Amino acid sequence: MTTSFPLMIENAPPPAGKLDVTAPYDGSVIAECATGNETHVEQALATAQALFRKRDGWLSLDQRVELLERAADIMAGEAENLAVQAAMEGGKPLIDSRAEVTRAIDGIKLCIEVMRAEHGHVIPMGTTAAGAGRIAMTQREPIGVVVAVSAFNHPLNLIVHQVAPAVAVGCPVVVKPAQDTPLSCLRFVEILREAGLPPGWAQVLITEDVAAAEKLVTDSRVAFFSFIGSARVGWMLRSKLAPGARCALEHGGAAPAFVTENADESAAVEAILKGGFYHAGQVCVSVQRVFVPTARAESFAQALADRAQQLVIGDPTSAETEVGPLIRPAEVERVHAWVEEAVAAGARRLCGGEPVSDFAYPCTVMLNPPVDATVSQQEIFGPVVCVYGYDSLDDAIEQANGLPVAFQAAVFSKDIDEAMEIYRRVDASAVMVNDHTAFRVDGMPFAGLRESGLGVGGIPYTMHDMSIEKLLVLKSPAL
């Protein structure tokens, strides 16, 4: 029997419809979720705004700490179930989904650490005669109603990154999960409620159509908009935000990695193998473009291809699977079309390149695709890694920097001066030395540059964005 999930909107009218959630591995229906329309959007926002406007009803700091501690304990107690659910709905292999759950629990704990450590500042007032007789300090307050729109590729941890900071700082939050992967979001919000969060403070709305989603995001009651997804949708929604609404956008990139003459080639192959094919390449900072000196490019690409062919592709809920399916069959078709285009234009396909099924694509390595090929110009978001030979490091850096997107990058070298030169010159918000581009821990800043995003992600930074620093100036003749 298919599991059914109701609307998680306070005092909601009957659902507008239902959404079948399917497993990306085989297309089977695994759950159905109630959906909402513009009436449900209005109800969710009205509830959230009423909670925010009633200051006497705000959750105190100690209440928020305690409920997040309980939420982390509940998640730890059902970690395996959460991992299986995420693998089933999103297609990320179980071994990696388990790591995602661990990160999500750590994200909750990180919220608590920030809550206990950051409370405002004392502002010096006696440095001029005008400030004499005064003291000043700041305290943090919630910014207002938060609306979060999330992506499919990390169905639990992305939600934690968007919802837990809102709860931590005291903002009512309405979250719209990805249509492909709403189940982990629904369970996380259930856990928050089990931990003691009053239901109106975190609501989930799976919208029936684009009009309802746009109404949710662009309403004047929205103080902060958090978006993880495609650049096309993110920038469009940002252009329609109400005056005064703040936002953070996290899109994707086409991450470059430089393997220099001084690199440990075998270590670089293993790192790029993980960074390029983790979650079938469906990660916004996956290794996509690898620059290797021309004399070593073919051997490096072949070594990577040999290892890529050894990865086990299969059911993401199996502990043996290393690479799962793409999120939907249309993505398999798109990735294959891009690979075929590159090969027709002169790229050498060293492995992969033919769909495994309607749902999965093999790990594919290509050598020297043309610079103007789609695989060289746009984010692949699939299990494809391109290796480019270079004669001049200047040319490689110029090619790496030649796209309108920029996010994380990597350098493999035993020469610290060489690594630092590339770090300084490459367009990126973060550069990993001797590690792949997809490395991340949840406390570090995570920021797409140019068309790759706006603002800085990472739990401490998101908590800062979702709050204001409110100044108090106290004047007294006794000072």
NORNOR-V747890 format. One record per residue. RES is the residue in one small letter. OMEGA is omega in whole degrees, -180 to 180 (none if undefined). NEAR is the number of other ideal C-beta (glycine too) atoms within 8 Angstrom. D_LAST is the distance of its C-alpha to the last C-alpha in Angstrom with 2 decimals. Layout:
res->RES omega->OMEGA near->NEAR d_last->D_LAST
res->RES omega->OMEGA near->NEAR d_last->D_LAST
This chain:
res->m omega->-179 near->2 d_last->70.98
res->t omega->178 near->7 d_last->68.20
res->t omega->180 near->7 d_last->64.69
res->s omega->179 near->9 d_last->63.07
res->f omega->179 near->11 d_last->59.35
res->p omega->173 near->6 d_last->58.08
res->l omega->176 near->11 d_last->55.37
res->m omega->178 near->11 d_last->51.85
res->i omega->-179 near->13 d_last->50.44
res->e omega->176 near->9 d_last->49.12
res->n omega->-175 near->5 d_last->51.61
res->a omega->170 near->11 d_last->53.68
res->p omega->179 near->5 d_last->57.02
res->p omega->-178 near->3 d_last->60.09
res->p omega->176 near->10 d_last->60.11
res->a omega->-178 near->8 d_last->61.42
res->g omega->178 near->7 d_last->63.54
res->k omega->180 near->9 d_last->63.57
res->l omega->173 near->11 d_last->63.18
res->d omega->177 near->7 d_last->65.48
res->v omega->-176 near->13 d_last->63.69
res->t omega->176 near->8 d_last->66.17
res->a omega->-179 near->10 d_last->66.32
res->p omega->-179 near->15 d_last->66.38
res->y omega->-177 near->12 d_last->68.84
res->d omega->178 near->5 d_last->71.68
res->g omega->-179 near->9 d_last->70.53
res->s omega->179 near->6 d_last->70.95
res->v omega->-178 near->8 d_last->68.85
res->i omega->179 near->11 d_last->66.39
res->a omega->170 near->12 d_last->64.36
res->e omega->-176 near->12 d_last->63.84
res->c omega->176 near->13 d_last->60.55
res->a omega->180 near->13 d_last->59.95
res->t omega->-179 near->13 d_last->58.74
res->g omega->178 near->17 d_last->56.79
res->n omega->-176 near->11 d_last->57.04
res->e omega->175 near->8 d_last->54.81
res->t omega->178 near->9 d_last->54.73
res->h omega->175 near->15 d_last->53.26
res->v omega->180 near->15 d_last->50.73
res->e omega->-179 near->8 d_last->49.57
res->q omega->-179 near->13 d_last->49.37
res->a omega->-179 near->16 d_last->47.38
res->l omega->178 near->14 d_last->44.84
res->a omega->178 near->8 d_last->44.55
res->t omega->-178 near->14 d_last->43.86
res->a omega->-179 near->16 d_last->41.27
res->q omega->179 near->11 d_last->39.47
res->a omega->177 near->9 d_last->39.47
res->l omega->-179 near->11 d_last->37.84
res->f omega->-177 near->11 d_last->35.12
res->r omega->-180 near->6 d_last->34.44
res->k omega->-173 near->8 d_last->34.14
res->r omega->180 near->5 d_last->30.66
res->d omega->-180 near->4 d_last->30.99
res->g omega->179 near->5 d_last->33.96
res->w omega->176 near->8 d_last->32.44
res->l omega->-179 near->9 d_last->33.31
res->s omega->-178 near->6 d_last->30.46
res->l omega->-178 near->6 d_last->29.77
res->d omega->176 near->6 d_last->31.57
res->q omega->-179 near->9 d_last->34.50
res->r omega->177 near->13 d_last->34.87
res->v omega->-177 near->11 d_last->34.80
res->e omega->-177 near->9 d_last->37.38
res->l omega->177 near->14 d_last->39.72
res->l omega->175 near->16 d_last->39.73
res->e omega->179 near->9 d_last->40.50
res->r omega->179 near->11 d_last->43.37
res->a omega->178 near->14 d_last->44.54
res->a omega->179 near->12 d_last->44.76
res->d omega->179 near->8 d_last->46.76
res->i omega->-180 near->11 d_last->49.12
res->m omega->179 near->15 d_last->49.70
res->a omega->-179 near->8 d_last->50.43
res->g omega->179 near->6 d_last->52.95
res->e omega->-176 near->8 d_last->54.86
res->a omega->-178 near->12 d_last->54.35
res->e omega->178 near->7 d_last->58.07
res->n omega->178 near->7 d_last->58.64
res->l omega->-180 near->14 d_last->55.79
res->a omega->179 near->13 d_last->57.31
res->v omega->179 near->11 d_last->60.79
res->q omega->179 near->11 d_last->59.57
res->a omega->179 near->16 d_last->57.73
res->a omega->-177 near->15 d_last->60.81
res->m omega->-175 near->10 d_last->63.13
res->e omega->-174 near->17 d_last->61.35
res->g omega->178 near->17 d_last->60.04
res->g omega->177 near->15 d_last->62.72
res->k omega->-177 near->14 d_last->60.53
res->p omega->-175 near->13 d_last->62.47
res->l omega->-180 near->13 d_last->61.57
res->i omega->179 near->9 d_last->60.58
res->d omega->177 near->10 d_last->57.94
res->s omega->174 near->15 d_last->56.97
res->r omega->177 near->11 d_last->56.24
res->a omega->178 near->8 d_last->53.87
res->e omega->179 near->14 d_last->52.27
res->v omega->177 near->15 d_last->51.64
res->t omega->178 near->9 d_last->50.10
res->r omega->-179 near->10 d_last->47.77
res->a omega->177 near->14 d_last->46.90
res->i omega->178 near->12 d_last->45.97
res->d omega->178 near->9 d_last->43.88
res->g omega->176 near->14 d_last->42.19
res->i omega->-180 near->14 d_last->41.10
res->k omega->178 near->9 d_last->39.71
res->l omega->174 near->12 d_last->37.91
res->c omega->-179 near->15 d_last->36.18
res->i omega->179 near->13 d_last->34.97
res->e omega->180 near->8 d_last->33.72
res->v omega->179 near->12 d_last->31.69
res->m omega->-177 near->14 d_last->30.31
res->r omega->-172 near->6 d_last->29.12
res->a omega->-171 near->6 d_last->27.65
res->e omega->-176 near->8 d_last->25.98
res->h omega->-178 near->5 d_last->23.13
res->g omega->-174 near->8 d_last->20.95
res->h omega->168 near->6 d_last->18.45
res->v omega->-178 near->6 d_last->14.88
res->i omega->179 near->8 d_last->14.55
res->p omega->-177 near->6 d_last->12.88
res->m omega->-175 near->10 d_last->10.77
res->g omega->-176 near->7 d_last->9.77
res->t omega->175 near->5 d_last->13.48
res->t omega->179 near->6 d_last->14.08
res->a omega->-179 near->4 d_last->12.90
res->a omega->-178 near->4 d_last->13.33
res->g omega->-177 near->9 d_last->10.70
res->a omega->178 near->9 d_last->7.89
res->g omega->-178 near->6 d_last->4.80
res->r omega->166 near->12 d_last->6.36
res->i omega->-179 near->9 d_last->7.76
res->a omega->177 near->11 d_last->11.54
res->m omega->177 near->10 d_last->14.43
res->t omega->169 near->11 d_last->18.08
res->q omega->-178 near->9 d_last->20.63
res->r omega->176 near->11 d_last->24.38
res->e omega->177 near->8 d_last->26.57
res->p omega->-177 near->11 d_last->30.36
res->i omega->-177 near->13 d_last->31.65
res->g omega->-178 near->10 d_last->34.39
res->v omega->177 near->15 d_last->38.12
res->v omega->170 near->17 d_last->39.62
res->v omega->-179 near->15 d_last->43.30
res->a omega->175 near->15 d_last->44.88
res->v omega->-169 near->13 d_last->48.37
res->s omega->-178 near->15 d_last->49.81
res->a omega->-173 near->8 d_last->52.77
res->f omega->-161 near->10 d_last->55.68
res->n omega->172 near->12 d_last->55.66
res->h omega->-165 near->9 d_last->53.10
res->p omega->177 near->18 d_last->53.39
res->l omega->-172 near->14 d_last->50.98
res->n omega->177 near->13 d_last->48.49
res->l omega->179 near->12 d_last->47.82
res->i omega->177 near->15 d_last->47.09
res->v omega->-179 near->12 d_last->44.71
res->h omega->-178 near->14 d_last->42.91
res->q omega->-174 near->16 d_last->42.54
res->v omega->-177 near->16 d_last->42.16
res->a omega->176 near->13 d_last->40.27
res->p omega->177 near->13 d_last->37.18
res->a omega->178 near->14 d_last->37.13
res->v omega->-177 near->17 d_last->37.33
res->a omega->-178 near->13 d_last->34.72
res->v omega->176 near->13 d_last->32.04
res->g omega->178 near->10 d_last->33.18
res->c omega->167 near->16 d_last->35.35
res->p omega->-174 near->15 d_last->38.63
res->v omega->172 near->16 d_last->41.33
res->v omega->-176 near->15 d_last->44.91
res->v omega->173 near->17 d_last->46.99
res->k omega->179 near->13 d_last->50.35
res->p omega->175 near->14 d_last->52.15
res->a omega->-180 near->10 d_last->55.02
res->q omega->-179 near->7 d_last->58.23
res->d omega->-171 near->11 d_last->60.01
res->t omega->-178 near->14 d_last->57.63
res->p omega->-168 near->17 d_last->55.82
res->l omega->179 near->14 d_last->56.64
res->s omega->177 near->16 d_last->53.99
res->c omega->-180 near->16 d_last->51.32
res->l omega->-180 near->13 d_last->52.67
res->r omega->-180 near->10 d_last->52.73
res->f omega->179 near->14 d_last->49.18
res->v omega->173 near->14 d_last->47.84
res->e omega->180 near->9 d_last->50.05
res->i omega->177 near->11 d_last->48.48
res->l omega->-180 near->13 d_last->44.96
res->r omega->175 near->11 d_last->46.18
res->e omega->-179 near->9 d_last->47.89
res->a omega->176 near->11 d_last->44.64
res->g omega->179 near->8 d_last->42.94
res->l omega->176 near->12 d_last->41.78
res->p omega->-169 near->6 d_last->42.60
res->p omega->-177 near->9 d_last->45.35
res->g omega->-177 near->10 d_last->43.72
res->w omega->175 near->11 d_last->40.98
res->a omega->-179 near->14 d_last->43.61
res->q omega->179 near->16 d_last->46.81
res->v omega->179 near->15 d_last->49.73
res->l omega->172 near->16 d_last->51.85
res->i omega->-172 near->13 d_last->55.04
res->t omega->-178 near->13 d_last->55.92
res->e omega->-176 near->9 d_last->59.50
res->d omega->-178 near->7 d_last->59.49
res->v omega->-179 near->6 d_last->57.60
res->a omega->179 near->7 d_last->56.76
res->a omega->179 near->15 d_last->54.86
res->a omega->-180 near->11 d_last->52.99
res->e omega->178 near->10 d_last->52.03
res->k omega->179 near->10 d_last->50.86
res->l omega->-174 near->16 d_last->48.63
res->v omega->-169 near->14 d_last->46.96
res->t omega->180 near->10 d_last->46.66
res->d omega->-177 near->11 d_last->45.43
res->s omega->178 near->6 d_last->42.33
res->r omega->-179 near->9 d_last->40.66
res->v omega->179 near->17 d_last->40.58
res->a omega->-180 near->11 d_last->37.15
res->f omega->-179 near->16 d_last->38.24
res->f omega->177 near->16 d_last->41.79
res->s omega->-175 near->12 d_last->42.83
res->f omega->171 near->15 d_last->46.33
res->i omega->-178 near->9 d_last->48.59
res->g omega->-174 near->11 d_last->52.07
res->s omega->179 near->7 d_last->54.19
res->a omega->-179 near->11 d_last->52.86
res->r omega->-179 near->6 d_last->55.12
res->v omega->-177 near->9 d_last->53.67
res->g omega->-179 near->15 d_last->50.05
res->w omega->177 near->10 d_last->49.88
res->m omega->-180 near->8 d_last->51.82
res->l omega->178 near->14 d_last->49.44
res->r omega->-178 near->12 d_last->46.39
res->s omega->-177 near->6 d_last->47.98
res->k omega->-180 near->8 d_last->48.16
res->l omega->177 near->12 d_last->44.66
res->a omega->178 near->8 d_last->42.90
res->p omega->178 near->5 d_last->40.32
res->g omega->180 near->5 d_last->36.95
res->a omega->175 near->11 d_last->38.47
res->r omega->-179 near->9 d_last->37.53
res->c omega->170 near->12 d_last->40.12
res->a omega->-178 near->15 d_last->41.25
res->l omega->176 near->12 d_last->44.92
res->e omega->-178 near->12 d_last->46.85
res->h omega->-178 near->14 d_last->50.38
res->g omega->179 near->13 d_last->52.84
res->g omega->175 near->15 d_last->54.12
res->a omega->-162 near->13 d_last->57.16
res->a omega->177 near->16 d_last->55.68
res->p omega->172 near->14 d_last->57.19
res->a omega->-179 near->17 d_last->57.90
res->f omega->175 near->17 d_last->59.15
res->v omega->-172 near->14 d_last->61.60
res->t omega->177 near->14 d_last->62.15
res->e omega->-176 near->5 d_last->64.95
res->n omega->-176 near->7 d_last->62.81
res->a omega->167 near->11 d_last->62.09
res->d omega->-170 near->8 d_last->63.31
res->e omega->-178 near->10 d_last->65.55
res->s omega->178 near->7 d_last->66.22
res->a omega->179 near->10 d_last->62.53
res->a omega->179 near->14 d_last->61.86
res->v omega->-178 near->12 d_last->64.69
res->e omega->180 near->9 d_last->63.31
res->a omega->-179 near->13 d_last->59.76
res->i omega->175 near->15 d_last->61.03
res->l omega->180 near->12 d_last->63.40
res->k omega->-176 near->10 d_last->60.48
res->g omega->-179 near->16 d_last->58.20
res->g omega->-173 near->16 d_last->61.00
res->f omega->173 near->14 d_last->62.73
res->y omega->-177 near->10 d_last->60.00
res->h omega->179 near->11 d_last->60.24
res->a omega->177 near->13 d_last->63.15
res->g omega->-177 near->15 d_last->60.87
res->q omega->-179 near->13 d_last->58.96
res->v omega->-172 near->9 d_last->55.53
res->c omega->178 near->12 d_last->53.49
res->v omega->176 near->11 d_last->53.16
res->s omega->172 near->15 d_last->56.70
res->v omega->180 near->14 d_last->58.46
res->q omega->-175 near->15 d_last->60.70
res->r omega->-177 near->13 d_last->61.55
res->v omega->-178 near->16 d_last->62.43
res->f omega->-175 near->12 d_last->63.10
res->v omega->176 near->13 d_last->65.44
res->p omega->-172 near->11 d_last->67.37
res->t omega->-177 near->8 d_last->70.74
res->a omega->-177 near->5 d_last->72.77
res->r omega->-171 near->11 d_last->71.02
res->a omega->-176 near->15 d_last->70.25
res->e omega->-179 near->8 d_last->73.46
res->s omega->178 near->7 d_last->73.44
res->f omega->-179 near->15 d_last->69.78
res->a omega->179 near->15 d_last->70.38
res->q omega->178 near->9 d_last->73.47
res->a omega->178 near->11 d_last->71.65
res->l omega->180 near->17 d_last->68.98
res->a omega->179 near->12 d_last->71.75
res->d omega->179 near->9 d_last->73.58
res->r omega->-179 near->11 d_last->70.51
res->a omega->-180 near->15 d_last->69.70
res->q omega->179 near->9 d_last->73.18
res->q omega->-178 near->6 d_last->72.57
res->l omega->-177 near->11 d_last->69.66
res->v omega->178 near->8 d_last->70.65
res->i omega->-180 near->11 d_last->70.37
res->g omega->-178 near->9 d_last->70.68
res->d omega->-176 near->7 d_last->69.30
res->p omega->179 near->17 d_last->65.51
res->t omega->177 near->9 d_last->65.57
res->s omega->-179 near->9 d_last->67.84
res->a omega->-178 near->5 d_last->66.28
res->e omega->-175 near->6 d_last->68.69
res->t omega->178 near->15 d_last->67.66
res->e omega->179 near->9 d_last->65.64
res->v omega->-179 near->13 d_last->65.75
res->g omega->-179 near->16 d_last->65.84
res->p omega->165 near->11 d_last->66.84
res->l omega->-169 near->15 d_last->65.21
res->i omega->179 near->11 d_last->63.46
res->r omega->-177 near->8 d_last->66.37
res->p omega->180 near->9 d_last->69.90
res->a omega->178 near->6 d_last->68.96
res->e omega->175 near->11 d_last->66.68
res->v omega->180 near->15 d_last->69.64
res->e omega->-179 near->8 d_last->71.67
res->r omega->-179 near->9 d_last->68.98
res->v omega->-179 near->15 d_last->68.39
res->h omega->179 near->12 d_last->72.14
res->a omega->179 near->8 d_last->72.63
res->w omega->179 near->15 d_last->70.07
res->v omega->180 near->15 d_last->71.78
res->e omega->178 near->9 d_last->75.21
res->e omega->-178 near->11 d_last->74.05
res->a omega->180 near->17 d_last->72.75
res->v omega->178 near->12 d_last->75.97
res->a omega->-179 near->6 d_last->78.11
res->a omega->174 near->9 d_last->76.20
res->g omega->178 near->8 d_last->76.84
res->a omega->174 near->14 d_last->74.39
res->r omega->178 near->7 d_last->75.92
res->r omega->-175 near->11 d_last->75.27
res->l omega->174 near->10 d_last->75.32
res->c omega->178 near->12 d_last->74.79
res->g omega->174 near->15 d_last->74.18
res->g omega->176 near->10 d_last->74.57
res->e omega->-177 near->6 d_last->76.47
res->p omega->176 near->9 d_last->74.87
res->v omega->179 near->8 d_last->75.28
res->s omega->175 near->7 d_last->75.47
res->d omega->-171 near->6 d_last->74.20
res->f omega->-173 near->12 d_last->70.85
res->a omega->178 near->14 d_last->70.40
res->y omega->-177 near->14 d_last->70.58
res->p omega->174 near->12 d_last->71.38
res->c omega->-170 near->14 d_last->69.18
res->t omega->177 near->14 d_last->70.27
res->v omega->178 near->16 d_last->69.97
res->m omega->180 near->18 d_last->71.03
res->l omega->174 near->13 d_last->71.59
res->n omega->168 near->11 d_last->70.89
res->p omega->176 near->14 d_last->70.53
res->p omega->-178 near->10 d_last->70.57
res->v omega->-178 near->8 d_last->67.20
res->d omega->177 near->5 d_last->67.75
res->a omega->-179 near->13 d_last->68.79
res->t omega->-180 near->8 d_last->66.66
res->v omega->178 near->16 d_last->65.86
res->s omega->-172 near->12 d_last->64.42
res->q omega->-174 near->9 d_last->62.46
res->q omega->178 near->7 d_last->61.03
res->e omega->-178 near->9 d_last->59.44
res->i omega->-177 near->12 d_last->62.33
res->f omega->179 near->9 d_last->60.56
res->g omega->-174 near->13 d_last->63.63
res->p omega->-178 near->14 d_last->65.19
res->v omega->177 near->17 d_last->66.15
res->v omega->-179 near->17 d_last->65.13
res->c omega->178 near->15 d_last->66.29
res->v omega->-178 near->14 d_last->66.95
res->y omega->173 near->13 d_last->67.22
res->g omega->177 near->12 d_last->68.74
res->y omega->175 near->13 d_last->67.12
res->d omega->-178 near->6 d_last->68.45
res->s omega->177 near->6 d_last->65.25
res->l omega->177 near->9 d_last->61.73
res->d omega->-180 near->6 d_last->60.62
res->d omega->-180 near->9 d_last->62.92
res->a omega->179 near->12 d_last->61.72
res->i omega->178 near->12 d_last->58.06
res->e omega->178 near->8 d_last->59.02
res->q omega->180 near->12 d_last->60.88
res->a omega->-177 near->13 d_last->58.05
res->n omega->-170 near->10 d_last->55.59
res->g omega->-179 near->6 d_last->58.06
res->l omega->179 near->8 d_last->57.10
res->p omega->178 near->4 d_last->54.56
res->v omega->177 near->15 d_last->53.06
res->a omega->-178 near->12 d_last->50.98
res->f omega->180 near->18 d_last->49.41
res->q omega->-179 near->14 d_last->49.96
res->a omega->-179 near->16 d_last->52.42
res->a omega->176 near->17 d_last->53.96
res->v omega->175 near->16 d_last->55.43
res->f omega->-178 near->14 d_last->57.96
res->s omega->172 near->14 d_last->58.37
res->k omega->-178 near->5 d_last->58.44
res->d omega->-175 near->8 d_last->57.35
res->i omega->179 near->6 d_last->53.57
res->d omega->178 near->6 d_last->53.73
res->e omega->179 near->11 d_last->55.95
res->a omega->-179 near->13 d_last->53.72
res->m omega->177 near->8 d_last->50.64
res->e omega->180 near->8 d_last->52.56
res->i omega->176 near->15 d_last->53.43
res->y omega->-177 near->10 d_last->49.89
res->r omega->-169 near->6 d_last->48.65
res->r omega->-176 near->7 d_last->51.37
res->v omega->177 near->14 d_last->51.96
res->d omega->-179 near->8 d_last->50.27
res->a omega->174 near->11 d_last->48.48
res->s omega->178 near->10 d_last->45.10
res->a omega->179 near->11 d_last->46.10
res->v omega->178 near->11 d_last->48.89
res->m omega->178 near->12 d_last->50.42
res->v omega->-178 near->10 d_last->52.20
res->n omega->173 near->11 d_last->55.27
res->d omega->-175 near->7 d_last->54.50
res->h omega->-174 near->13 d_last->55.42
res->t omega->-176 near->15 d_last->53.45
res->a omega->178 near->13 d_last->52.92
res->f omega->176 near->9 d_last->50.83
res->r omega->162 near->7 d_last->47.59
res->v omega->-163 near->5 d_last->45.16
res->d omega->176 near->12 d_last->42.89
res->g omega->-177 near->7 d_last->39.52
res->m omega->176 near->8 d_last->40.49
res->p omega->-176 near->9 d_last->39.97
res->f omega->-168 near->11 d_last->43.10
res->a omega->170 near->11 d_last->43.47
res->g omega->179 near->17 d_last->46.49
res->l omega->-180 near->11 d_last->46.50
res->r omega->-178 near->8 d_last->48.27
res->e omega->-179 near->9 d_last->50.52
res->s omega->176 near->13 d_last->49.73
res->g omega->-177 near->15 d_last->46.52
res->l omega->-180 near->8 d_last->43.03
res->g omega->-176 near->10 d_last->39.73
res->v omega->175 near->9 d_last->39.32
res->g omega->-171 near->12 d_last->40.70
res->g omega->-169 near->12 d_last->40.06
res->i omega->179 near->14 d_last->38.18
res->p omega->-178 near->10 d_last->34.63
res->y omega->177 near->12 d_last->34.98
res->t omega->177 near->14 d_last->36.44
res->m omega->177 near->15 d_last->33.64
res->h omega->-179 near->7 d_last->31.20
res->d omega->-176 near->12 d_last->33.43
res->m omega->178 near->13 d_last->33.67
res->s omega->174 near->13 d_last->29.96
res->i omega->176 near->7 d_last->27.11
res->e omega->-172 near->9 d_last->23.61
res->k omega->-174 near->8 d_last->21.45
res->l omega->171 near->8 d_last->18.02
res->l omega->174 near->8 d_last->15.04
res->v omega->-177 near->8 d_last->12.18
res->l omega->-180 near->8 d_last->9.44
res->k omega->179 near->6 d_last->7.70
res->s omega->177 near->8 d_last->5.59
res->p omega->180 near->4 d_last->5.42
res->a omega->-177 near->3 d_last->3.78
res->l omega->none near->9 d_last->0.00
